Amino acid sequence: MILTAVGLMSGTSLDGVDVALIETDGKRIKAFGPSGYRPYSEFERRLLLQALAEAAYLPQRDARPGILQEAERTVTVAHAEAMASFIAQNRITCEDIDIVGFHGQTVLHRPAERMTVQIGDAAALAKAIHIPVMHDFRAADVAAGGQGAPLVPVYHRALAASLEREGPIVVLNIGGVSNITYIDGDTLIACDTGPGNALVDDFMYRALGQPFDADGRMASQGQVDEAWIEQALKHPFFALPPPKSLDRNDFAGLMLRDVSPPDGAATLTAFTAAAIAKVVPLLPKRPRSWVVAGGGVRNFTMMRMLRERVRPAPVEAAETLGWSTDAIEAQAFGFLAARGLKGLPLSYPATTGVPIPMTGGVIARP
């Protein structure tokens, strides 16, 4: 049965809420629907950054002390507003939508401690939008010993099924954290590769009060400190085989000091590209092509640096294939919600390290 699902995604870049509608049976994509976006205000983004810092000390995954309670309420309201605007703008009704996939905002991800925390009140959201909401997608995987991330590979596989090209294909998402899906026939492997936009964004905010390096213009003017990158790549994470995953702040301690904004942006952008390329020797075969989605696609300096690091394989933006660069993760969580409703696996041993294929998600009803 084909379901109409809406996915809601607030990623590690902390920029806002992506909304996307998809029609699917949980295995194949019948049609893409409209998408939308609700940005976070500067106040909301600062609040979420505070929540990330405080979440490091959470004693248990359902605790919401201090600022985390306010942050959870803010995330829930932002998602409800995003849905209300999306429904109004596209002239659809609540009855047209079978399920909403609500990722929430990750504030802590420590799979080694079997802890993953996504804030957002799904029960309150379901009541506000009058649609069943599937949430808490990562918990079952982590509880079973998996990494709990990345979860989008099954969606990437469904997208890649429409491409007539020889594998292996890598679908790369550059959000706050970067992650890959390696697809070669029946082989599906996934992992986080290291920082995405997070280090550059945080540097730009500290140095200039800007939320990100628009188009990679600042990085394009700077000099890359290759010695710093070489040292940073000695972090044990980069030698680990897939599957593996990260918390947004796992590399926050890698600080650049006494550098100009252009040189800092250039070095951290190059570090992201180098970290992505570092995964290639850990894969069964060298990828024949790369398809890139996420906010990093708009950083032209990052895309240039990535092409230099993974050549001769071509690197394409997802939108050149008719995929949505902005909405791909929101679409994925609509797809995952449909799979979860049908009890289909969301994660596999080679994508998250879970012992057996695992379904997941919890339903909150209005």
N, C-alpha and C positions, 0 to 999 in steps of 0.2 A: 504494500500500500504506500502510495506517495504521500508524504507529509509536508506541510508548509511550516517551516521552522525559521525562527529568527535567532541569530546569535548576537550576543553582547560581549564586547571585549574591551577591557581596560588593561593595557599592557605595562611592561616595566619601564617604558619611556615616560609614563605619567602625564601624557599630553591630553587625554580625554577618552570618551567612550565611543567606540565604533559599533555601528548597528548594521546588520545585513540579513536579508531574507533569502532563503534558498529552498527549493523544492527537491526533495530527495526521498528515497526509500531506505536511506542509511547505508547503501552500498554504492549506488550510482547517483550522479547529479542529473536531475531532469531539467532544471532551469535555475538560472540566477535571477533573483529579484532585485529590487532597489536597495541602496545602502545609504547610510547617514552617519553623522558625526556630531557629537556634543563635546566641545572642548572644555577642559577644566579651567577655571579662573586661576589667577595668580595665587589668590588666597587658598583655593582648594589644593593646588599643587604643593604649596608650602606645607599645608596640613598633612598631605600624604607623605612628604619627605620626612616630617616629624614622626609620623606613624611607622615608617620604615626603620627609623633609628630606634624607637621604643620597642618595636616588635622583636628586636634581637634578644630581649630579656623576658619574653613570654614564658610563663611556667607551663602552660598547656595550650593546645590549639584553639580551644573555645573561649579562652580568657580575653577580655577586652578592657584592660585597665587604662586609666588616664586618657590620653589623647586618642587611643585606638577606638574608644567608643564613639567619640565625635567623628572620627575619620570613617568609621563604618556607616554611620548615619549619612554622612556627606556622600559617600560612594553610592548608597542605596537611592538617595534622592536624585543624584545625577543620572543614574541608570533609568529611573522612572521617568524623568524629564526627557531623556533621550528617546525612550519608547513612545511617549506621548507625542513628541514632535514628529517622529518617524511615521506613526500611524496617521497623524493629521496631514502631513505633507504628501503622503502617498495614497490618501483616500482609501485606506483599508480599515477594517474593523477588527476588534479583538477576536470575533468569531471566525475570522479568516485564518487565524494563526493557531496551529495545533500545539506547539511547544516553543518555549523560549529557552535557549541555552545561555546561562549566566555564569561567566567565569569568575567575576569578582576581581578584587585588586590584591595581587600577591604582595604580602608584606614580609613573609618569612618562608624560606624554602631550604630545609635541611633534611634531605632524605636519609642521610646516615643516622640521624636521630629519630627517624620516622615522624618528622614534623613538616607539614606544609600548611600555610595559613593564607587563605584568601578572604579578605573582609568584604562584607556586603550581606545584608539581611534578605535572603531569598523569600522568606515567608511574607515579609512586608512588601517586597517588590511584587510578588504574585497578587497580593490583595490590591495593590495600587493599579496594576495594569489589567487585572481580571483575566489572566492567562496562566496556565500551569508553567512553572519555572523549574528547569533542571539545573542543579548547581553542585558544588563540591565534587568536581570531576576527578580531582587528583588523589583524594584521600584513600580510596580503596587500593589504588596502585601502591602508594607509599606504605600503607599498613601491611601490604603483602611483601614488602621488601624491595619494591621497585623505586625508580628515581622520581616517578610522578610527572616526568617531563622528558622530552616534549610530547604533547598529546596530538599535535596536528598531523603527524605522518600518515595516518589513515586517510585524511582528507587530501593531502598532497598526492597520495597514490591514486585516489579517485580522479583528481585533476589530470595527472600524468597519463592516465589511461586513454585520454582523448588525443594525446600527441603521437604522431607517427614518426618516431625517431628511435635510433638505436641507443640502448643504455650503455653504461650506467648514467642516469640523470641525477643531479643533486638539486633539490629545491632548498634554497637558503632563505631564512627569514632573519632580517636584521632589525630587531626591535631594541629594547634596552639591553637584552642579552641576545646573542646570535645562536641560531640552531639550524641544523641541517636534517634533511631526509634524503637518504640514498636509496634510489629505486633502480633495480636491475632485474627485470622479469619478476619472479616471485620473491626476490630478496628485498627486504625492507629493513633498513638500519637507520637509527636516528640518534642524535645527541645534541647537547649544547656544545658550542665550540669555544666560547669565551665571551668577552664583552661585545656588545653591539654598539648602540649609541650612548649607553649610560655614562661611560667615563668621559666622553667628549661633551655630552650635555652638562654633566656636573662641573666639568672644568670651565665651560663657557659661562655657566651661571656664577661660579665663584669669581672668575676673572673679570667678567664684563656685565654681569646681571642679565645675560641673554639666555633663553631657555635651550637653544641649540645653535649649531653652526649652519645657518641657512645656505643650502646648496653646496656646502663644503667650501665656501668662499674664504673663510679665515684660514682653514687648513691649506688651501691652495697657495697661500702667500708665505707659508712657513717652511722651515728646514726640519727634516725628520732626524731624530736622534736614534740612529740605528743601534748604537751601543746600549741605550736604555731598553729598546725593544728586545734585543738579544738576551739581556738579563731578565726582563719580565717574562719571556717565553720559557724560562727555566722553572717556572711555577709547576709543581707536580701535576696539576690538573691536565696540562697539555700532553703529557705522556700516557695518560689513562686511555684505554681503548673504549669505544662506545659499547653500551650506552652510558651516558654520564650527564649530569645536569648541575646547574648553578643557581645560587641566589644572586639577585641583582647586585648586592654589595660585596660579593666575594673578592672582587678585585679593587675595592675602594681604597685599600691601603697602598696601592701602587700610585703614589703621588709624584707628580712632576713639580719640582720646586725651582724657583728663580728662573722661570722661562717666560718668554714673551707670549702673548695670546696666539699669534700665528704659529710659533714653533710648538707650543703645547698642543694646539688643535691638530697640527700636522702629525705630530708624534703619536698621539692617542688614536687618530684616525688610521694611521699606518699599523698601529698595534692591533686594532680590530681586524684589518685585512690579513695581517700576518697570522693571527690566531686562527682565523677561518682556514687559511691555507695549511696550517699545521695539522689539520685533521686528515688531509689527503693520504699521507702514508699509512694511516690507521684503517683505511678502507680496503675492501677486497680488491678493487681495481681503481685505477685513476678515472674520475668522472670524464665523460665525453662532452657534457654540457652542464651549465649552471643556470638555474632560473632563480632570480632574486626578487623577494617581496619585502614588505615592511618599510619603515621610515627611512632606513639607510639607503634605499634606492634613490632618494632625492638628494643624497649627498654625493655630488658628482665626483668629488675628490676621492671619496671612499670607493666608489665604483671603479674609478681609474686604477687605484692602488690594488684593488682586488683582482682586476684583469691582469695586472702585471704579475701578481703572485701565483695565479692558477693557470697561466697560459701554458699550452696553446688552446686549452678548452675555452670555447666561447662563453661569455657571461651576458645573459639577457635579463632585462627587467620583465617581471611577470606580466605587465600590461601589454607588452608586445605580442603576447600569446593570447590576448583576450581575457586574461585573468585580472582580478582587481588587486592592485598593489596595496591599496589602503584597507580594503574590506576582507582580505583573505583570511585573517585570523577570526574575525567575527563570523564569516561564513563557516569556518571550520567548527566553531562551537555550536552553530545551528545544526551542522552535519552530525557532530558528536552527540547532541541532544537526541536527534532522531535515532542514532545507533543505540544510545542508552535506553531509549523507550522500548526498543526491540530486543534488548539484551545482547546486542552484538559487541564484540571486543572493541575497546578503545585503545588498548596498549598491548604490546607483545614483548616477549623476552628480548628481542633484538632492538626494540625502540626505547624501552625504559628499564630493562633488566628484571622485570617482574617474572616470577617463576613460570607462570602459564598465561595464555591470553586472558585479559581481564576486561570485563565491562566496568561501568562506573556511573557515578552521578546519583543524586538524590532529588526526588520531585517534591516541590512545594506547590500546593494547590491554592487557588484563590479562596 
